[in-house]
Amino acid sequence: MLKRTLVFTNPMILSLRNQQLVIAYKDSPDDKQTAPIEDVGVVLLENQQTSITLPLLNALAENDVQVVICNSKGMPNAIIQSMNSNNLQGETLRNQIACGEVLKKQLWKQIVEYKIKNQASLLNGIGENGSVLKPYYTNVRSGDIDNREGIAARIYFQHLFGDCFIRDRDEPGINTLLNYGYSILRAATCRAIVSSGLLPAIGIHHHNRSNVYPLADDLMEPYRPFVDGIVYDLVLRGAVELNKSTKSDLISVLYTDTMFDKVKRPLSIGLSMTTASVVKCLSKELNTISLPIFP
């Protein structure tokens, strides 16, 4: 079932009653709305004056709802997630910990291939020459030891946003939009990872000691072009500032259609398909990860 994403940009009071998320404005606490927790997938808390009760946080965790807390600039800053969302988690974690370097490199190879193919498809879709990336997704070596992913990314972004564009997280404008979109995607990927019984702290390729969610950074890679496409459309409209409207557009990436062979699924469901296939790869039931094909 496709879950709802609730975004709170105003000062709110959030509480629990009868397994319902109770929503009230701080300036009119008697005027309340409710939402069934079972229908919610992500709760995004943007306003710094929002209040949320501990019983509600526990109920959200028990129902595998991802709670994303934003900082004063409106950027996702922390994630609250369940620690007991899968009844086979013990077995899955043992397989994840025991995963050898050979399998990790094979899985990363697949991820890189799909990421670059999807980048090429996006370029083709906007009238650019996506074939410039074909040499980089063809014959990717195990573990991508020659860093085709990084080289392709530089070429890709220049074709997408112009020769002068440099992907820099600290730069404003387009980069800020990308940062926000990727943060939403990362949070949704973490939710899918935990739901499948995996630990997001154990990655396939990413392994920076200060990175809490390296597996999310691994598995979201082929999905990034879906964010990039939304940012490209925003830039065409001249909407390069991060505000309520552009945030809404970027959050909509979770409902974007993704293709898996002949199956079409919303991106948030697609992430669950991807993480479920990773579990099967780790248990040696499958050899390939289920990854999205950019339309």
For each residue, the residues with C-beta under 8 A, 3 or more apart:
1: 39
2: 41 255 266 268 269
3: 39 40 41 42 65 268
4: 35 39 40 41 42
5: 40 41 42 43 44 251 254
6: 21 35 40 42 43 44
7: 44 46 247 248 251
8: 12 14 23 43 44 45 46 47 50
9: 46 47 244
10: 25 47
11: 25 26 27 47 49 50
12: 8 23 24 25 26 47 50 51
13: 23 24 25 26 29 50 51
14: 8 21 22 23 24 43 50 51 52 53 56
15: 21 22 24 52 53 55 56
16: 19 20 21 22 37 53 55 56 59
17: 20 22 34
18:
19: 16 36 37 38 59
20: 16 17 34 35 36 37
21: 6 14 15 16 34 35 36 37 40 43 56 59 60
22: 14 15 16 17 32 33 34 56
23: 8 12 13 14 32 33 34 35
24: 12 13 14 15 28 29 30 31 32 33
25: 10 11 12 13 28 29 31
26: 11 12 13 29 49 51
27: 11
28: 24 25 31
29: 13 24 25 26 32
30: 24
31: 24 25 28
32: 22 23 24 29
33: 22 23 24
34: 17 20 21 22 23
35: 4 6 20 21 23 39 40
36: 19 20 21 39 40
37: 16 19 20 21 40 59 60 63 65
38: 19 63
39: 1 3 4 35 36
40: 3 4 5 6 21 35 36 37 43 60 63 65
41: 2 3 4 5 65 66 188 191 254 268
42: 3 4 5 6 65 66 67 68 187 188 191 254
43: 5 6 8 14 21 40 60 65 66 67 68
44: 5 6 7 8 68 70 76 184 251
45: 8 50 52 67 68 69 70
46: 7 8 9 50 70 74
47: 8 9 10 11 12 50
48: 72
49: 11 26
50: 8 11 12 13 14 45 46 47
51: 12 13 14 26
52: 14 15 45 56 57
53: 14 15 16 56 57
54: 57 58
55: 15 16 58 59
56: 14 15 16 21 22 52 53 59 60
57: 52 53 54 60 61 67 80
58: 54 55 61 62
59: 16 19 21 37 55 56 62 63
60: 21 37 40 43 56 57 63 65 67 80
61: 57 58 64 65 67 80 81 82 83
62: 58 59 82
63: 37 38 40 59 60
64: 61 81 82 85 191 194 195
65: 3 37 40 41 42 43 60 61
66: 41 42 43 79 80 81 187 188 190 191
67: 42 43 45 57 60 61 79 80 81
68: 42 43 44 45 76 78 79 183 184 187
69: 45 76 77 78 79 80
70: 44 45 46 73 74 75 76 77
71: 74 75 77
72: 48
73: 70
74: 46 70 71 180 242 247
75: 70 71 179 180 183
76: 44 68 69 70 79 180 183 184 186 187
77: 69 70 71
78: 68 69
79: 66 67 68 69 76 187 190 213
80: 57 60 61 66 67 69
81: 61 64 66 67 85 190 191 194
82: 61 62 64 85 194
83: 61
84: 89
85: 64 81 82 89 194 195 197
86: 89 92 194 195 196 197
87:
88: 91 92 197
89: 84 85 86 92 93 197
90: 93 94
91: 88 94 95 197 283
92: 86 88 89 95 96 196 197 198 279 282 283
93: 89 90 96 97 197 198 199
94: 90 91 97 98
95: 91 92 98 99 279 282 283
96: 92 93 99 198 199 202 282
97: 93 94 202
98: 94 95
99: 95 96 103 104 204 282
100: 103 104
101: 104 105
102: 105 106 142
103: 99 100 106 107 281 282
104: 99 100 101 107 108 143 204 205
105: 101 102 108 109 142 143
106: 102 103 109 110 142 287
107: 103 104 110 111 204 278 281 289
108: 104 105 111 112 143 144 204 205 218
109: 105 106 112 113 140 141 142 143 144
110: 106 107 113 114 288 289 291
111: 107 108 114 115 204 205 218 219 221 222 289 291
112: 108 109 115 116 137 140 144 148 149 221
113: 109 110 116 117 137 140
114: 110 111 117 118 221 222 291 292 293
115: 111 112 118 119 149 221 222 224 225
116: 112 113 119 120 133 136 137 140 148 149 152 156
117: 113 114 120 121 133 137 293 294
118: 114 115 121 122 222 224 225 226 292 293 294
119: 115 116 122 123 130 133 152 153 156 225 228 294
120: 116 117 123 124 130 131 132 133 134 137 156
121: 117 118 124 125 130 225 293 294 295
122: 118 119 125 126 130 160 225 228 229 232 294
123: 119 120 126 128 129 130 132 133 156 159 160
124: 120 121 127 128 129 130
125: 121 122 229 294 295
126: 122 123 160 232
127: 124
128: 123 124 159 160
129: 123 124 132 159
130: 119 120 121 122 123 124 133 134
131: 120 134
132: 120 123 129 155 159
133: 116 117 119 120 123 130 136 137 152 155 156
134: 120 130 131 137 138
135: 138
136: 116 133 140 148 149 151 152 155
137: 112 113 116 117 120 133 134 140 148 152
138: 134 135
139:
140: 109 112 113 116 136 137 144 148
141: 109 144 145 146
142: 102 105 106 109 145
143: 104 105 108 109 205
144: 108 109 112 140 141 147 148 149 205
145: 141 142
146: 141
147: 144 150 151
148: 112 116 136 137 140 144 151 152
149: 112 115 116 136 144 152 153 221
150: 147 153 154
151: 136 147 148 154 155
152: 116 119 133 136 137 148 149 155 156
153: 119 149 150 156 157 167
154: 150 151 157 158 167
155: 132 133 136 151 152 158 159
156: 116 119 120 123 133 152 153 159 160
157: 153 154 160 161 165 166 167
158: 154 155 161 162 163 165
159: 123 128 129 132 155 156
160: 122 123 126 128 156 157 165 228 232
161: 157 158 165 174 232 235
162: 158 165
163: 158
164:
165: 157 158 160 161 162 174
166: 157 171
167: 153 154 157 175 178
168: 171 175
169: 175 179
170: 175
171: 166 168 174 175 176
172: 175 176
173: 176 177 240 241
174: 161 165 171 177 178 231 235 240
175: 167 168 169 170 171 172 178 179
176: 171 172 173 179 180 241 242
177: 173 174 180 181 231 234 235 240 242 246 250
178: 167 174 175 181 182 227 228 231
179: 75 169 175 176 182 183
180: 74 75 76 176 177 183 184 242 246 247 250
181: 177 178 184 185 227 228 230 231 250 253
182: 178 179 185 186 220 224 227
183: 68 75 76 179 180 186 187
184: 44 68 76 180 181 187 188 227 250 251 253 254
185: 181 182 188 189 220 223 224 226 227 253
186: 76 182 183 189 190 213 216 217 220
187: 42 66 68 76 79 183 184 190 191
188: 41 42 66 184 185 191 192 254 267 268 271
189: 185 186 192 193 216 219 220 223 271 275
190: 66 79 81 186 187 193 194 200 213 216
191: 41 42 64 66 81 187 188 194 195 271
192: 188 189 195 196 219 268 271 272 274 275
193: 189 190 196 198 199 200 215 216 219 275
194: 64 81 82 85 86 190 191 197 198 200
195: 64 85 86 191 192 272 275
196: 86 92 192 193 272 275 276 278 279
197: 85 86 88 89 91 92 93 194 279
198: 92 93 96 193 194 202 215 275 278 279
199: 93 96 193 202 215
200: 190 193 194 212 213 214 215 216
201: 212 213 214 215
202: 96 97 198 199 214 215
203: 206 207 211 214 215 217 218
204: 99 104 107 108 111 214 215 218 219
205: 104 108 111 143 144 214 218
206: 203 211 214 215 217 218
207: 203 211 214
208: 211 214
209:
210:
211: 203 206 207 208 214 217
212: 200 201
213: 79 186 190 200 201 216 217
214: 200 201 202 203 204 205 206 207 208 211 217 218
215: 193 198 199 200 201 202 203 204 206 218 219
216: 186 189 190 193 200 213 219 220
217: 186 203 206 211 213 214 220 221
218: 108 111 203 204 205 206 214 215 221
219: 111 189 192 193 204 215 216 223 271 274 275 278
220: 182 185 186 189 216 217 223 224 271
221: 111 112 114 115 149 217 218 224
222: 111 114 115 118 225 291 292
223: 185 189 219 220 226 227 258 267 270 271 292
224: 115 118 182 185 220 221 227 228
225: 115 118 119 121 122 222 228 229 294
226: 118 185 223 229 230 253 256 258 267 292 294
227: 178 181 182 184 185 223 224 230 231 250 253
228: 119 122 160 178 181 224 225 231 232
229: 122 125 225 226 232 233 294
230: 181 226 227 233 234 249 250 252 253 256
231: 174 177 178 181 227 228 234 235 250
232: 122 126 160 161 228 229 235 236
233: 229 230 236 237 249
234: 177 230 231 237 239 240 246 249
235: 161 174 177 231 232 238 239 240
236: 232 233
237: 233 234
238: 235
239: 234 235 245 246 249
240: 173 174 177 234 235
241: 173 176 246
242: 74 176 177 180 246 247
243: 246 247
244: 9 247 248
245: 239 248 249
246: 177 180 234 239 241 242 243 249 250
247: 7 74 180 242 243 244 250 251
248: 7 244 245 251 252
249: 230 233 234 239 245 246 252
250: 177 180 181 184 227 230 231 246 247 253
251: 5 7 44 184 247 248 254
252: 230 248 249 255 256
253: 181 184 185 226 227 230 250 256 267
254: 5 41 42 184 188 251 266 267 268
255: 2 252 266 267 268
256: 226 230 252 253 266 267
257: 264 265 266 267 295
258: 223 226 264 265 266 267 270 292 293
259: 262 263 264 292 293 294 295
260: 263 264 265 270 273 290 291 292 293
261: 293
262: 259
263: 259 260
264: 257 258 259 260
265: 257 258 260 269 270 273
266: 2 254 255 256 257 258 269 270
267: 188 223 226 253 254 255 256 257 258 270 271 292
268: 2 3 41 188 192 254 255 271 272
269: 2 265 266 272 273
270: 223 258 260 265 266 267 273 274 292
271: 188 189 191 192 219 220 223 267 268 274 275
272: 192 195 196 268 269 275 276
273: 260 265 269 270 276 277 290
274: 192 219 270 271 277 278 289 290 291 292
275: 189 192 193 195 196 198 219 271 272 278 279
276: 196 272 273 279 280 290
277: 273 274 280 281 286 288 289 290
278: 107 196 198 219 274 275 281 282 289
279: 92 95 196 197 198 275 276 282 283
280: 276 277 283 285 286
281: 103 107 277 278 284 285 286 287 288 289
282: 92 95 96 99 103 278 279
283: 91 92 95 279 280
284: 281
285: 280 281
286: 277 280 281 289
287: 106 281
288: 110 277 281
289: 107 110 111 274 277 278 281 286
290: 260 273 274 276 277
291: 110 111 114 222 260 274
292: 114 118 222 223 226 258 259 260 267 270 274
293: 114 117 118 121 258 259 260 261
294: 117 118 119 121 122 125 225 226 229 259
295: 121 125 257 259
